[in-house]
Amino acid sequence: MQKRPVLAIIGGTGALGSGLAKRWAAAGYPVVLGSRTRDKAEAAARAINPGNGAPPVRGEDNAAAAVAGEIIVIAVPFSNHEAILEEIKDAVAGKIVVDAVVPLVPPKVTTSGRPSCCPTAPSTATYSSSATTAKRATPSSRSRTPSARAASTRARLPIPSRAKR
């Protein structure tokens, strides 16, 4: 069996990060949860039981998780986004970084208006952002348009075993 990359989920104790961690761990990927405090990440990691002989999920602070991961997933609130990227930028240099942060500004849910949500991302990282636009969910925008179906299909695809460059 081919070795699977270690996935570090920065913000892994939140709803999005823990949901991704549970599914990737159940699929057999080694997962490291990152949080502002190691204790919180370790508690969240203990709550995830991957089963199927998969490696146990580990919990670390954000900086240590970024060092441990081969592929880094950013799943933090937008308000903390820049600070987290600044904190981990040296650790993610040369790695694949997947950004799941949606640049929304409460209380009205609108885009932030920034041309790039991640100006502090290191230039040596392979960087992918999951959301470049967003709009408020209305009954008509919840319909399953072709692009929404495609997006949900992409979300179910496993992480490739080898990054293509």
C-alpha positions as semicolon CSV with decimal commas, in nm:
position;residue;x (nm);y (nm);z (nm)
1;M;0,000;0,000;0,000
2;Q;0,127;0,345;-0,088
3;K;0,220;0,572;0,203
4;R;-0,042;0,839;0,257
5;P;0,063;1,199;0,328
6;V;0,022;1,343;0,675
7;L;-0,263;1,596;0,672
8;A;-0,241;1,887;0,914
9;I;-0,569;2,069;0,972
10;I;-0,506;2,415;1,113
11;G;-0,825;2,502;1,298
12;G;-0,900;2,133;1,334
13;T;-1,111;2,172;1,647
14;G;-1,385;2,374;1,475
15;A;-1,683;2,234;1,288
16;L;-1,521;2,231;0,942
17;G;-1,177;2,116;1,055
18;S;-1,303;1,836;1,279
19;G;-1,545;1,717;1,009
20;L;-1,263;1,692;0,756
21;A;-1,039;1,523;1,013
22;K;-1,299;1,256;1,093
23;R;-1,351;1,166;0,729
24;W;-0,985;1,168;0,630
25;A;-0,887;0,967;0,939
26;A;-1,160;0,712;0,862
27;A;-1,017;0,686;0,508
28;G;-0,678;0,595;0,658
29;Y;-0,492;0,925;0,634
30;P;-0,263;1,027;0,921
31;V;-0,416;1,348;1,060
32;V;-0,274;1,615;1,291
33;L;-0,520;1,867;1,435
34;G;-0,391;2,217;1,498
35;S;-0,543;2,461;1,744
36;R;-0,436;2,773;1,932
37;T;-0,368;2,550;2,234
38;R;-0,227;2,200;2,229
39;D;-0,464;2,085;2,507
40;K;-0,770;2,173;2,302
41;A;-0,630;1,995;1,995
42;E;-0,538;1,684;2,194
43;A;-0,890;1,667;2,343
44;A;-1,046;1,698;1,996
45;A;-0,806;1,434;1,859
46;R;-0,900;1,188;2,135
47;A;-1,266;1,228;2,038
48;I;-1,195;1,104;1,684
49;N;-1,175;0,727;1,646
50;P;-1,068;0,654;1,289
51;G;-1,107;0,275;1,317
52;N;-1,007;0,032;1,042
53;G;-0,651;0,017;1,173
54;A;-0,592;0,380;1,074
55;P;-0,332;0,578;1,266
56;P;-0,468;0,774;1,564
57;V;-0,538;1,143;1,516
58;R;-0,284;1,368;1,695
59;G;-0,337;1,711;1,844
60;E;-0,080;1,993;1,841
61;D;-0,069;2,369;1,853
62;N;-0,100;2,532;1,509
63;A;0,273;2,583;1,457
64;A;0,363;2,223;1,546
65;A;0,080;2,086;1,331
66;A;0,205;2,289;1,033
67;V;0,553;2,144;1,080
68;A;0,418;1,787;1,110
69;G;0,191;1,797;0,806
70;E;0,287;1,726;0,447
71;I;-0,039;1,879;0,322
72;I;-0,178;2,170;0,522
73;V;-0,550;2,253;0,535
74;I;-0,648;2,594;0,675
75;A;-0,994;2,583;0,839
76;V;-0,998;2,883;1,071
77;P;-1,245;3,170;1,105
78;F;-1,178;3,452;0,859
79;S;-1,114;3,692;1,145
80;N;-0,808;3,483;1,247
81;H;-0,693;3,401;0,895
82;E;-0,407;3,646;0,845
83;A;-0,267;3,595;1,195
84;I;-0,262;3,216;1,152
85;L;-0,094;3,240;0,811
86;E;0,169;3,469;0,955
87;E;0,227;3,224;1,242
88;I;0,274;2,918;1,019
89;K;0,423;3,067;0,701
90;D;0,778;2,938;0,761
91;A;0,653;2,587;0,847
92;V;0,442;2,555;0,529
93;A;0,706;2,678;0,286
94;G;0,739;2,421;0,007
95;K;0,425;2,230;0,113
96;I;0,078;2,207;-0,037
97;V;-0,160;2,445;0,141
98;V;-0,537;2,410;0,093
99;D;-0,730;2,707;0,225
100;A;-1,091;2,633;0,323
101;V;-1,148;2,979;0,471
102;V;-1,437;3,175;0,322
103;P;-1,372;3,550;0,339
104;L;-1,708;3,656;0,483
105;V;-1,772;3,966;0,686
106;P;-2,054;3,939;0,945
107;P;-2,323;4,049;1,025
108;K;-2,413;4,083;0,657
109;V;-2,267;3,784;0,484
110;T;-2,078;3,940;0,196
111;T;-1,736;3,887;0,051
112;S;-1,453;4,077;0,208
113;G;-1,372;4,257;-0,115
114;R;-1,004;4,162;-0,090
115;P;-0,853;4,052;-0,420
116;S;-0,664;3,774;-0,247
117;C;-0,759;3,639;0,088
118;C;-0,405;3,529;0,163
119;P;-0,139;3,789;0,092
120;T;0,080;3,647;0,368
121;A;0,097;3,294;0,223
122;P;0,457;3,197;0,157
123;S;0,557;3,221;-0,208
124;T;0,722;2,877;-0,193
125;A;0,401;2,694;-0,094
126;T;0,165;2,542;-0,349
127;Y;-0,150;2,729;-0,255
128;S;-0,515;2,653;-0,330
129;S;-0,811;2,850;-0,198
130;S;-1,149;2,681;-0,175
131;A;-1,356;2,997;-0,203
132;T;-1,298;3,310;-0,401
133;T;-1,654;3,435;-0,404
134;A;-1,949;3,396;-0,171
135;K;-2,301;3,524;-0,141
136;R;-2,574;3,512;0,118
137;A;-2,770;3,188;0,103
138;T;-3,125;3,248;-0,016
139;P;-3,385;2,988;-0,111
140;S;-3,304;3,038;-0,479
141;S;-2,926;3,012;-0,426
142;R;-2,959;2,679;-0,245
143;S;-3,073;2,500;-0,559
144;R;-2,843;2,238;-0,703
145;T;-2,704;2,421;-1,005
146;P;-2,455;2,238;-1,228
147;S;-2,166;2,425;-1,066
148;A;-2,295;2,337;-0,717
149;R;-2,319;1,970;-0,816
150;A;-1,965;1,984;-0,953
151;A;-1,836;2,149;-0,636
152;S;-1,998;1,886;-0,414
153;T;-1,850;1,612;-0,633
154;R;-1,502;1,763;-0,605
155;A;-1,545;1,782;-0,228
156;R;-1,596;1,403;-0,213
157;L;-1,285;1,319;-0,413
158;P;-0,997;1,172;-0,213
159;I;-0,673;1,360;-0,183
160;P;-0,439;1,247;-0,460
161;S;-0,146;1,040;-0,347
162;R;0,101;1,243;-0,552
163;A;0,081;1,618;-0,608
164;K;0,112;1,711;-0,975
165;R;0,335;2,006;-1,042
